[in-house]
């Protein structure tokens, strides 16, 4: 009987005496494999059951990819933060704030809604670029504040980000007076928000680029090693010479910036802000990261797993609609998958 033992990232090692090849045992012990299977089963099953197999149509798959873009960015950021034993529940309001700042800056630089209606926006590409940077800068600042409160004042991440959740949401509502910022330049959507490159939504390409970048950061650099080391044992990290405080602050700042990226993607996709939405985005992003293999206790994270977890959540919602079932059942499915992922992880860790 083959023996195996878990390593930090969930891989297994065998002695080669079993019937199952070592690479196969290693594969099935990875959360990312099972999330990929879950995605495949959901897509194939829904397509087979949907009327006229419309769920498999290229246009629907493109729509799924576009819809998943924002959540993928939030989920991979959450996975990175969870790897260090931290989390951020202010992502949704931070996303809203970044989109509001970007929209307001864009309106100001393009002559307001009257200027846009009259076509008086000769420097529109520059205005869009500046507004995008402004939106991301605003959310990055919120992330930096989160990190400062957690590191400098030693406030629990739950309380710290719960506080900035309310602050970011309140600022967005104050700035907009509770009304969405609309009537933005149509080119914001047509030239990027819903544009495709080779049949792939451009926003999905951005999300994929972010995921690949964070995967490289976590898996191939010392920064990733230090992140997981802090999550495993902050005290051990300090003894090893890691500046735990600075590293943790940088992680919160980075994740705040990723919320800004999602906010800008949301603004470009819909051409308007959504100040009343995104309230559950942080919980969904954390759920996607945990389903994908991260642990709330820190020390392990999977960017690939978080990406597939986020995609699965979006696929489930679309699948329910395609099958004529209330989309509210999505929360039931995600909750059940989250509990199952955590339970399996705990059982695996307790196994001798």
Secondary structure per residue as TSV (DSSP state, phi and psi in degrees):
chain	resnum	aa	ss	phi	psi
A	1	X	-	360.0	126.6
A	2	X	-	-68.7	140.6
A	3	X	-	-104.2	153.4
A	4	X	E	-149.8	156.7
A	5	X	E	-141.7	143.0
A	6	X	E	-74.8	147.1
A	7	X	-	-109.4	179.7
A	8	X	T	-57.8	-39.0
A	9	X	T	-95.5	12.2
A	10	X	S	92.3	0.0
A	11	X	-	-78.3	160.6
A	12	X	E	-120.8	157.7
A	13	X	E	-123.1	135.0
A	14	X	E	-122.6	169.4
A	15	X	-	-97.6	1.4
A	16	X	S	81.0	3.1
A	17	X	-	-92.3	-5.0
A	18	X	S	-85.8	169.6
A	19	X	S	-73.8	-30.5
A	20	X	S	-82.5	128.5
A	21	X	-	-57.2	151.6
A	22	X	H	-58.2	-39.7
A	23	X	H	-65.9	-32.7
A	24	X	H	-71.2	-41.4
A	25	X	H	-61.9	-41.3
A	26	X	H	-62.9	-41.0
A	27	X	H	-64.3	-46.8
A	28	X	H	-73.6	-11.7
A	29	X	T	-88.5	-3.6
A	30	X	-	-93.6	132.5
A	31	X	H	-61.7	-34.6
A	32	X	H	-61.6	-32.8
A	33	X	H	-64.4	-46.9
A	34	X	H	-70.8	-31.3
A	35	X	H	-69.6	-36.7
A	36	X	H	-63.5	-42.4
A	37	X	H	-62.4	-41.6
A	38	X	H	-61.0	-42.4
A	39	X	H	-62.4	-46.0
A	40	X	H	-62.7	-45.1
A	41	X	H	-63.4	-42.5
A	42	X	H	-64.0	-44.8
A	43	X	H	-68.6	-45.8
A	44	X	H	-66.1	-45.8
A	45	X	H	-63.8	-44.1
A	46	X	H	-66.0	-40.6
A	47	X	H	-62.6	-38.8
A	48	X	H	-69.1	-32.4
A	49	X	H	-91.6	-20.1
A	50	X	S	-71.9	149.2
A	51	X	G	-63.5	123.4
A	52	X	G	68.2	15.0
A	53	X	G	52.6	35.2
A	54	X	G	-65.7	-21.6
A	55	X	G	-64.1	-25.2
A	56	X	G	-87.9	-2.3
A	57	X	S	-63.1	140.9
A	58	X	H	-53.7	-38.5
A	59	X	H	-63.0	-37.7
A	60	X	H	-71.7	-39.5
A	61	X	H	-64.9	-36.7
A	62	X	H	-64.7	-39.7
A	63	X	H	-64.2	-39.7
A	64	X	H	-62.3	-43.5
A	65	X	H	-62.4	-40.9
A	66	X	H	-66.5	-43.6
A	67	X	H	-65.3	-31.9
A	68	X	H	-80.8	-12.4
A	69	X	H	-57.2	-51.3
A	70	X	H	-62.2	-45.2
A	71	X	H	-67.7	-32.7
A	72	X	H	-61.2	-45.0
A	73	X	H	-61.9	-43.3
A	74	X	H	-67.3	-39.9
A	75	X	H	-67.7	-42.9
A	76	X	H	-68.8	-33.2
A	77	X	H	-65.4	-43.0
A	78	X	H	-63.0	-38.2
A	79	X	H	-62.2	-42.7
A	80	X	H	-62.5	-43.0
A	81	X	H	-68.7	-39.6
A	82	X	H	-63.8	-32.3
A	83	X	H	-58.9	-29.1
A	84	X	T	-93.6	6.5
A	85	X	T	79.6	20.8
A	86	X	-	-124.4	169.0
A	87	X	-	-155.2	164.7
A	88	X	-	-135.6	112.5
A	89	X	S	-97.6	9.0
A	90	X	-	-95.6	9.0
A	91	X	H	-59.1	-42.1
A	92	X	H	-61.7	-57.8
A	93	X	H	-60.7	-32.9
A	94	X	H	-65.7	-39.6
A	95	X	H	-59.2	-46.1
A	96	X	H	-61.3	-45.5
A	97	X	H	-60.0	-42.7
A	98	X	H	-63.9	-39.6
A	99	X	H	-68.6	-36.3
A	100	X	H	-66.4	-46.3
A	101	X	H	-60.9	-45.5
A	102	X	H	-62.1	-42.5
A	103	X	H	-66.1	-43.8
A	104	X	H	-66.7	-40.3
A	105	X	H	-65.7	-41.1
A	106	X	H	-62.4	-43.2
A	107	X	H	-63.4	-41.4
A	108	X	H	-64.8	-41.5
A	109	X	H	-78.4	-20.7
A	110	X	T	-103.2	14.7
A	111	X	T	86.7	15.8
A	112	X	H	76.0	-178.6
A	113	X	H	-64.1	-33.0
A	114	X	H	-68.7	-37.8
A	115	X	H	-67.0	-39.3
A	116	X	H	-65.7	-43.8
A	117	X	H	-62.6	-33.7
A	118	X	T	-87.2	-1.0
A	119	X	T	79.4	12.3
A	120	X	-	-86.1	61.2
A	121	X	-	-140.2	68.6
A	122	X	T	-65.4	-34.4
A	123	X	T	-99.0	37.8
A	124	X	H	-59.8	-44.1
A	125	X	H	-57.0	-41.0
A	126	X	H	-66.9	-39.8
A	127	X	H	-62.9	-40.8
A	128	X	H	-65.1	-43.1
A	129	X	H	-62.0	-44.4
A	130	X	H	-65.2	-41.4
A	131	X	H	-65.6	-37.1
A	132	X	H	-62.6	-46.1
A	133	X	H	-63.9	-38.3
A	134	X	H	-64.5	-42.5
A	135	X	H	-63.1	-44.8
A	136	X	H	-67.6	-37.2
A	137	X	H	-62.8	-40.5
A	138	X	H	-62.5	-45.2
A	139	X	H	-71.9	-32.4
A	140	X	H	-63.9	-37.7
A	141	X	H	-62.9	-40.4
A	142	X	H	-62.9	-42.6
A	143	X	H	-62.1	-40.0
A	144	X	H	-64.3	-38.6
A	145	X	H	-64.8	-42.2
A	146	X	H	-56.1	-48.6
A	147	X	H	-63.0	-39.7
A	148	X	H	-64.0	-44.7
A	149	X	H	-64.2	-41.4
A	150	X	H	-68.9	-44.5
A	151	X	H	-83.0	-50.6
A	152	X	H	-76.3	-42.8
A	153	X	S	-99.8	0.8
A	154	X	-	55.0	39.5
A	155	X	-	-87.2	136.4
A	156	X	-	-54.5	141.0
A	157	X	H	-58.8	-35.1
A	158	X	H	-61.1	-47.8
A	159	X	H	-69.7	-42.7
A	160	X	H	-60.9	-49.3
A	161	X	H	-77.3	-23.7
A	162	X	H	-66.1	-38.1
A	163	X	H	-66.0	-47.1
A	164	X	H	-70.8	-23.6
A	165	X	H	-57.1	-49.8
A	166	X	H	-67.4	-38.7
A	167	X	H	-65.0	-48.6
A	168	X	H	-63.2	-42.5
A	169	X	H	-63.6	-42.8
A	170	X	H	-64.5	-43.3
A	171	X	H	-61.5	-43.2
A	172	X	H	-61.1	-41.0
A	173	X	H	-70.5	-36.5
A	174	X	H	-65.5	-46.7
A	175	X	H	-61.8	-40.1
A	176	X	H	-96.4	-4.5
A	177	X	T	59.1	30.5
A	178	X	T	79.0	4.7
A	179	X	S	-112.8	142.7
A	180	X	-	-67.4	145.7
A	181	X	-	-85.9	112.0
A	182	X	-	-121.6	-168.7
A	183	X	-	57.2	39.2
A	184	X	-	-81.0	163.8
A	185	X	-	-53.5	133.3
A	186	X	T	-63.0	-28.1
A	187	X	H	-64.6	-19.5
A	188	X	H	-59.6	-38.9
A	189	X	I	-85.1	-51.1
A	190	X	I	-66.3	-35.9
A	191	X	I	-87.5	-15.5
A	192	X	I	-146.6	-52.3
A	193	X	I	-50.2	-45.6
A	194	X	T	-119.1	12.0
A	195	X	-	-74.1	155.5
A	196	X	E	-126.3	147.7
A	197	X	E	-121.9	109.2
A	198	X	T	63.7	31.6
A	199	X	T	85.7	-6.2
A	200	X	E	-102.9	129.2
A	201	X	E	-56.3	135.2
A	202	X	H	-63.3	-33.0
A	203	X	H	-65.0	-33.8
A	204	X	H	-67.2	-34.9
A	205	X	H	-65.1	-40.9
A	206	X	H	-62.2	-46.0
A	207	X	H	-61.1	-41.7
A	208	X	H	-64.1	-40.4
A	209	X	H	-63.0	-40.8
A	210	X	H	-62.7	-45.4
A	211	X	H	-62.5	-44.0
A	212	X	H	-63.7	-42.1
A	213	X	H	-61.7	-44.2
A	214	X	H	-70.7	-33.9
A	215	X	H	-60.1	-45.9
A	216	X	H	-62.8	-42.1
A	217	X	H	-61.3	-42.5
A	218	X	H	-77.9	-39.7
A	219	X	H	-93.6	-25.9
A	220	X	H	-120.2	3.3
A	221	X	S	-127.7	162.0
A	222	X	H	-64.5	-27.1
A	223	X	H	-60.8	-42.6
A	224	X	H	-66.0	-40.4
A	225	X	H	-61.1	-43.9
A	226	X	H	-66.1	-36.4
A	227	X	H	-60.6	-49.2
A	228	X	H	-70.1	-32.0
A	229	X	H	-65.0	-41.6
A	230	X	H	-63.1	-41.4
A	231	X	H	-65.4	-34.6
A	232	X	H	-71.6	-45.0
A	233	X	-	-163.6	105.7
A	234	X	H	-61.6	-39.1
A	235	X	H	-64.9	-42.4
A	236	X	H	-64.0	-36.0
A	237	X	H	-62.9	-41.2
A	238	X	H	-63.3	-42.8
A	239	X	H	-65.2	-26.4
A	240	X	T	-84.2	0.2
A	241	X	T	95.5	8.3
A	242	X	-	-80.8	132.5
A	243	X	-	-79.6	86.6
A	244	X	H	-61.3	-41.9
A	245	X	H	-62.2	-50.4
A	246	X	H	-63.0	-40.7
A	247	X	H	-65.1	-43.1
A	248	X	H	-64.7	-42.4
A	249	X	H	-59.8	-43.3
A	250	X	H	-63.3	-37.4
A	251	X	H	-64.7	-46.4
A	252	X	H	-61.1	-40.4
A	253	X	H	-63.7	-44.3
A	254	X	H	-61.7	-45.4
A	255	X	H	-66.4	-35.3
A	256	X	H	-60.7	-42.7
A	257	X	H	-62.3	-36.3
A	258	X	H	-67.0	-33.5
A	259	X	H	-62.6	-35.7
A	260	X	H	-65.5	-39.4
A	261	X	H	-60.1	-44.2
A	262	X	H	-63.7	-38.6
A	263	X	H	-63.1	-41.1
A	264	X	H	-67.3	-41.3
A	265	X	H	-60.9	-41.1
A	266	X	H	-63.2	-44.1
A	267	X	H	-63.1	-42.0
A	268	X	H	-71.3	-35.7
A	269	X	H	-68.5	-41.3
A	270	X	H	-104.8	-11.7
A	271	X	S	70.9	16.3
A	272	X	S	-159.9	159.5
A	273	X	-	-80.4	170.9
A	274	X	-	-140.4	75.2
A	275	X	T	-69.3	-16.3
A	276	X	T	-97.6	-2.6
A	277	X	-	-104.4	-171.1
A	278	X	-	65.6	17.8
A	279	X	T	-69.2	-25.6
A	280	X	T	-105.4	9.0
A	281	X	H	-60.2	-41.2
A	282	X	H	-64.2	-44.1
A	283	X	H	-65.0	-39.1
A	284	X	H	-66.1	-41.0
A	285	X	H	-63.9	-43.9
A	286	X	H	-64.5	-40.6
A	287	X	H	-60.5	-44.3
A	288	X	H	-61.1	-41.4
A	289	X	H	-66.1	-41.4
A	290	X	H	-69.8	-43.4
A	291	X	H	-58.9	-33.2
A	292	X	T	-81.4	-0.4
A	293	X	T	122.1	-6.6
A	294	X	-	-76.8	160.3
A	295	X	-	-121.7	146.4
A	296	X	T	-68.7	-21.2
A	297	X	T	-83.9	-8.6
A	298	X	S	88.7	170.7
A	299	X	S	93.4	-10.1
A	300	X	-	-149.3	138.5
A	301	X	-	-157.1	151.9
A	302	X	-	-135.5	112.9
A	303	X	H	-67.8	-42.0
A	304	X	H	-62.7	-42.4
A	305	X	H	-64.0	-41.5
A	306	X	H	-63.8	-39.4
A	307	X	H	-61.5	-48.9
A	308	X	H	-68.4	-32.8
A	309	X	H	-63.8	-42.8
A	310	X	H	-64.9	-41.3
A	311	X	H	-63.2	-42.1
A	312	X	H	-61.2	-41.5
A	313	X	H	-61.3	-41.8
A	314	X	H	-68.4	-40.0
A	315	X	H	-62.4	-41.7
A	316	X	H	-60.5	-45.2
A	317	X	H	-60.7	-46.0
A	318	X	H	-66.5	-37.0
A	319	X	H	-63.9	-41.6
A	320	X	H	-62.1	-42.1
A	321	X	H	-63.6	-44.1
A	322	X	H	-62.9	-30.4
A	323	X	T	-92.6	4.4
A	324	X	T	75.2	23.4
A	325	X	-	-105.4	146.4
A	326	X	-	-56.5	132.9
A	327	X	T	-65.7	-14.9
A	328	X	T	-64.6	-22.2
A	329	X	H	-66.9	-12.2
A	330	X	H	-58.0	-41.4
A	331	X	H	-64.6	-34.7
A	332	X	H	-65.3	-46.2
A	333	X	H	-64.5	-44.7
A	334	X	H	-65.2	-42.3
A	335	X	H	-62.3	-43.2
A	336	X	H	-64.4	-42.1
A	337	X	H	-66.0	-37.3
A	338	X	H	-64.3	-47.2
A	339	X	H	-62.4	-42.2
A	340	X	H	-63.6	-41.7
A	341	X	H	-63.6	-43.8
A	342	X	H	-67.5	-42.1
A	343	X	H	-62.7	-45.6
A	344	X	H	-62.5	-41.4
A	345	X	H	-62.0	-43.2
A	346	X	H	-64.8	-41.8
A	347	X	H	-63.8	-38.7
A	348	X	H	-67.4	-38.4
A	349	X	H	-70.3	-30.1
A	350	X	H	-83.3	-13.9
A	351	X	-	-69.3	129.7
A	352	X	-	-67.6	360.0
